[in-house]
Amino acid sequence: MLRNLALNTITIKQEADLKRKIESSAAAGFTGIGLWSDELMAHQKAGGDLAQVRGWLEEMGLAVPEICFVGGWMFAEQQQKQAAWAQCRRQFEQAQAVGCRCLIACASGAQGPLEQAAADYAQLCDIAAGYDIVPALEFIAGAQTVGTLAAAGEVVARADRPNGGILLDTFHFMVGGSQLDEISTAGGMVAMVHINDCPDQPQRTDANRVFTGDGDFPLADILALLEQAGYQGFLSLELFNAGYWERPAAAVAREGYDKLWDLVAVED
C-alpha cells in the first residue's frame, strides 16, 4: 500500500503561522506537507524569506510534494494569458526555493474545446520545464471541459509533454462522475493525489470534506487501482471543513494522520 503521507495546509487553515503549520504536520507523523502559494507570499510580505521556510522544512524532515496552485491559464484571452504565464513563472521560482517539483495546475471551469485545453496545458508544461517543475493538471467536478479523470487524461495525452501529469483529488473524482475504470486508463499519468472523504448527502461541496474513513468514498479501491497503475507518490490530505478549523490545528493534524494511516495500513 501507499505510505507517503502529506498534510495539505488548507486542512489546518486556522493556524496562521507557517512555521507552526510545518511543526504540527511533522509532529502528527506526516512526512510531507502541501503548501499554498499565497501563504508563502504572505510570509515574504511579512519580511520572511523562502530560504528560512526551506530550513524549517529540512529541520522537521518534511518533503514538499506539492504547492497549490497555478490558475488562470486555460482558455484565457491573450492578454490575460500573458499575465497568467508571468504569475506561473513567479510561482515556479517560489517552488524551486522551497524544494518542490510539483505545482497543482487547476483546469478552468470555463467551457472550451479540448484541443485548446491541451494546447494551453502544453504551453504551461513548456514553461514549467525550465524550472524542472511538473504542473499536475487538476480536473474539477462540474467543469464543462476538464471535469473528470478521463478528460484530464486526454488533455495530458494530447499535450504529450514529458513533465505532464494529473492531480487526482478523490473529492472531484467521486463528485464529478469519474469512474473507477478510468484509473486503469489514466492512472499512469497521475503525479499527485489529494485524498479526502465525504458523507453521502444530496449536496456534496468542498466544505463537506471529512477525514478518511468518515465518509463513503471507496478510498481503498481507488488507492489499490492507483498502485496497480504504478503510482508511488504522496497522498496529501486536503480538507476545507470549517468545523475542523474551529479546533486546535495540532489536534486536527494528528487525527487526520491517524485516520489516513488506518486506511493505508489496512493490509498490515
C-alpha positions as CSV (number, residue, x, y, z in Angstrom):
1,M,0.0,0.0,0.0
2,L,0.9,3.6,-0.4
3,R,2.7,5.0,2.6
4,N,3.9,8.6,1.7
5,L,1.5,10.8,3.7
6,A,1.3,14.6,3.5
7,L,-0.9,17.3,5.1
8,N,-2.2,20.0,2.8
9,T,-2.1,23.1,4.9
10,I,-5.6,24.2,4.0
11,T,-6.7,21.4,6.4
12,I,-5.3,23.5,9.3
13,K,-6.2,26.9,7.8
14,Q,-6.9,28.2,11.3
15,E,-3.2,28.2,12.1
16,A,-1.8,31.5,10.6
17,D,1.8,30.9,11.4
18,L,3.6,28.9,8.7
19,K,6.3,27.6,10.9
20,R,3.7,26.2,13.3
21,K,1.9,24.5,10.4
22,I,5.1,22.8,9.5
23,E,5.8,21.8,13.1
24,S,2.2,20.5,13.6
25,S,2.4,18.4,10.4
26,A,5.7,16.8,11.4
27,A,4.5,16.2,15.0
28,A,1.4,14.4,13.7
29,G,3.6,11.9,11.8
30,F,3.3,13.3,8.2
31,T,6.5,13.1,6.1
32,G,5.3,15.7,3.6
33,I,3.4,19.0,3.6
34,G,1.3,20.5,0.8
35,L,1.8,24.3,0.8
36,W,-0.1,27.1,-0.8
37,S,1.5,29.9,-2.9
38,D,-0.5,32.6,-1.1
39,E,0.8,31.6,2.3
40,L,4.4,31.6,1.0
41,M,3.8,35.1,-0.5
42,A,2.3,36.3,2.8
43,H,5.4,35.0,4.6
44,Q,7.6,37.0,2.2
45,K,5.4,40.2,2.6
46,A,5.8,39.9,6.3
47,G,9.6,40.1,6.0
48,G,10.4,36.4,5.9
49,D,12.3,34.6,3.1
50,L,11.8,31.3,1.4
51,A,15.3,30.0,2.4
52,Q,14.0,30.3,6.0
53,V,11.0,28.2,5.1
54,R,13.2,25.6,3.5
55,G,15.3,25.5,6.6
56,W,12.2,24.8,8.7
57,L,11.2,22.0,6.4
58,E,14.6,20.4,6.5
59,E,14.7,20.7,10.3
60,M,11.3,18.9,10.6
61,G,12.2,16.3,7.9
62,L,9.3,17.3,5.7
63,A,9.2,17.0,1.9
64,V,7.1,19.4,-0.1
65,P,5.4,17.1,-2.7
66,E,3.0,19.9,-3.9
67,I,2.2,23.6,-3.9
68,C,-1.3,24.9,-4.7
69,F,-1.9,26.3,-7.3
70,V,-1.4,28.0,-10.7
71,G,-4.6,29.1,-12.4
72,G,-6.0,31.5,-15.0
73,W,-4.0,29.9,-17.8
74,M,-6.6,27.8,-19.5
75,F,-9.0,29.3,-22.1
76,A,-7.8,32.8,-21.3
77,E,-7.6,35.7,-23.8
78,Q,-4.2,36.5,-25.0
79,Q,-3.5,39.5,-22.7
80,Q,-4.9,37.6,-19.7
81,K,-2.8,34.6,-20.7
82,Q,0.4,36.5,-20.7
83,A,-0.3,37.8,-17.2
84,A,-1.1,34.2,-16.1
85,W,2.2,32.9,-17.6
86,A,4.1,35.6,-15.7
87,Q,2.4,34.7,-12.5
88,C,3.2,31.0,-13.1
89,R,6.8,31.8,-13.6
90,R,6.9,33.6,-10.2
91,Q,5.3,30.6,-8.6
92,F,7.7,28.1,-10.2
93,E,10.6,30.1,-8.8
94,Q,8.9,30.0,-5.4
95,A,8.6,26.3,-5.7
96,Q,12.2,25.9,-6.5
97,A,13.2,28.0,-3.5
98,V,11.4,25.6,-1.1
99,G,12.4,22.4,-2.9
100,C,9.1,21.5,-4.5
101,R,8.9,20.0,-8.0
102,C,5.1,19.8,-8.4
103,L,2.6,22.6,-8.7
104,I,-1.1,22.0,-8.9
105,A,-2.5,23.4,-12.2
106,C,-6.2,23.9,-11.9
107,A,-8.2,23.4,-15.1
108,S,-10.6,26.2,-15.8
109,G,-14.2,25.8,-15.0
110,A,-15.0,27.7,-18.3
111,Q,-16.0,25.8,-21.4
112,G,-13.8,25.5,-24.4
113,P,-12.5,23.0,-27.0
114,L,-10.5,20.1,-25.6
115,E,-7.9,20.9,-28.3
116,Q,-7.4,24.4,-26.8
117,A,-7.2,23.0,-23.3
118,A,-4.4,20.6,-24.4
119,A,-2.6,23.4,-26.3
120,D,-2.7,25.7,-23.2
121,Y,-1.5,22.8,-21.0
122,A,1.3,22.0,-23.3
123,Q,2.5,25.7,-23.1
124,L,2.3,25.6,-19.3
125,C,4.4,22.4,-19.3
126,D,7.0,24.0,-21.6
127,I,7.3,27.0,-19.3
128,A,7.4,24.7,-16.2
129,A,10.2,22.5,-17.8
130,G,12.6,25.5,-17.5
131,Y,12.2,25.2,-13.7
132,D,12.2,21.4,-13.5
133,I,8.5,21.5,-12.4
134,V,5.6,19.2,-13.1
135,P,2.3,21.1,-13.4
136,A,-0.2,18.5,-12.2
137,L,-3.4,19.1,-14.0
138,E,-6.4,19.1,-11.6
139,F,-9.8,18.2,-13.0
140,I,-12.6,20.0,-11.2
141,A,-16.0,18.4,-10.6
142,G,-18.7,20.1,-12.7
143,A,-16.2,21.7,-15.1
144,Q,-17.5,21.7,-18.6
145,T,-14.3,20.6,-20.3
146,V,-11.9,19.1,-17.8
147,G,-14.3,17.7,-15.1
148,T,-13.3,14.0,-15.0
149,L,-10.1,11.9,-14.8
150,A,-10.8,10.7,-18.3
151,A,-10.9,14.3,-19.7
152,A,-7.7,15.2,-17.8
153,G,-6.0,12.1,-19.2
154,E,-7.0,13.2,-22.7
155,V,-5.6,16.7,-22.2
156,V,-2.3,15.4,-20.8
157,A,-2.0,12.8,-23.6
158,R,-2.7,15.3,-26.3
159,A,-0.2,17.8,-24.8
160,D,2.4,15.0,-24.9
161,R,4.9,16.7,-22.6
162,P,7.5,14.7,-20.5
163,N,6.6,16.8,-17.4
164,G,2.9,16.4,-17.9
165,G,0.8,14.8,-15.2
166,I,-2.5,14.7,-13.4
167,L,-3.6,15.6,-9.9
168,L,-6.3,13.2,-8.8
169,D,-8.4,14.6,-6.0
170,T,-10.7,11.9,-4.5
171,F,-13.5,14.5,-3.9
172,H,-13.5,15.7,-7.5
173,F,-13.1,12.2,-8.7
174,M,-16.2,10.9,-6.9
175,V,-18.4,14.0,-7.1
176,G,-17.6,14.8,-10.7
177,G,-18.7,11.4,-12.1
178,S,-15.3,9.8,-12.8
179,Q,-15.4,6.0,-12.9
180,L,-13.0,3.6,-11.2
181,D,-12.1,2.0,-14.5
182,E,-10.7,5.4,-15.7
183,I,-7.8,4.8,-13.2
184,S,-6.7,1.8,-15.2
185,T,-6.6,4.0,-18.3
186,A,-5.2,7.3,-17.0
187,G,-3.8,6.2,-13.6
188,G,-0.3,6.0,-15.0
189,M,-0.4,9.8,-15.6
190,V,-1.2,10.7,-12.0
191,A,1.6,12.8,-10.5
192,M,-0.1,13.7,-7.2
193,V,-3.1,12.7,-5.1
194,H,-5.3,14.8,-2.8
195,I,-7.2,12.4,-0.5
196,N,-10.3,13.1,1.4
197,D,-13.7,11.6,2.2
198,C,-17.3,12.8,2.2
199,P,-20.6,11.5,3.7
200,D,-23.4,10.5,1.4
201,Q,-25.7,13.5,1.2
202,P,-27.7,15.3,-1.6
203,Q,-25.3,18.2,-2.0
204,R,-21.6,17.5,-1.7
205,T,-19.4,20.5,-1.6
206,D,-15.7,21.1,-0.6
207,A,-16.9,22.2,2.8
208,N,-18.3,18.7,3.4
209,R,-15.0,17.0,3.1
210,V,-14.1,14.9,6.1
211,F,-11.3,12.7,7.4
212,T,-10.7,9.5,5.5
213,G,-13.0,6.7,6.8
214,D,-15.6,9.2,8.0
215,G,-17.4,9.2,4.6
216,D,-18.5,6.7,2.0
217,F,-15.9,7.2,-0.8
218,P,-14.4,3.8,-1.9
219,L,-10.9,5.0,-1.0
220,A,-9.3,1.6,-0.6
221,D,-10.4,0.7,-4.1
222,I,-9.1,4.0,-5.5
223,L,-5.7,3.5,-3.9
224,A,-5.4,-0.1,-5.0
225,L,-6.1,0.9,-8.6
226,L,-3.6,3.8,-8.4
227,E,-1.0,1.5,-7.0
228,Q,-1.7,-1.1,-9.8
229,A,-1.2,1.8,-12.3
230,G,2.2,2.5,-10.8
231,Y,1.6,5.4,-8.5
232,Q,4.1,5.6,-5.6
233,G,3.8,9.2,-4.7
234,F,2.3,11.1,-1.8
235,L,-1.3,11.1,-0.5
236,S,-2.0,14.7,0.6
237,L,-4.9,15.2,3.0
238,E,-6.8,18.2,1.7
239,L,-9.9,19.3,3.7
240,F,-11.9,22.5,3.6
241,N,-14.0,21.7,6.6
242,A,-14.8,24.8,8.7
243,G,-15.7,22.6,11.6
244,Y,-12.1,21.4,11.7
245,W,-10.9,25.0,11.5
246,E,-12.6,25.7,14.9
247,R,-10.4,23.0,16.6
248,P,-6.7,23.3,17.5
249,A,-4.6,22.8,14.4
250,A,-2.3,20.2,16.0
251,A,-5.2,18.1,17.1
252,V,-6.7,18.2,13.6
253,A,-3.4,17.2,12.1
254,R,-3.0,14.3,14.4
255,E,-6.5,12.9,13.9
256,G,-6.1,13.4,10.1
257,Y,-2.8,11.4,10.2
258,D,-4.2,8.6,12.4
259,K,-7.3,8.1,10.2
260,L,-5.3,8.2,7.0
261,W,-2.8,5.7,8.4
262,D,-5.7,3.4,9.3
263,L,-6.7,3.5,5.7
264,V,-3.3,2.8,4.1
265,A,-2.1,0.3,6.7
266,V,-5.2,-1.9,6.4
267,E,-3.3,-4.8,5.0
268,D,-0.6,-4.8,7.7
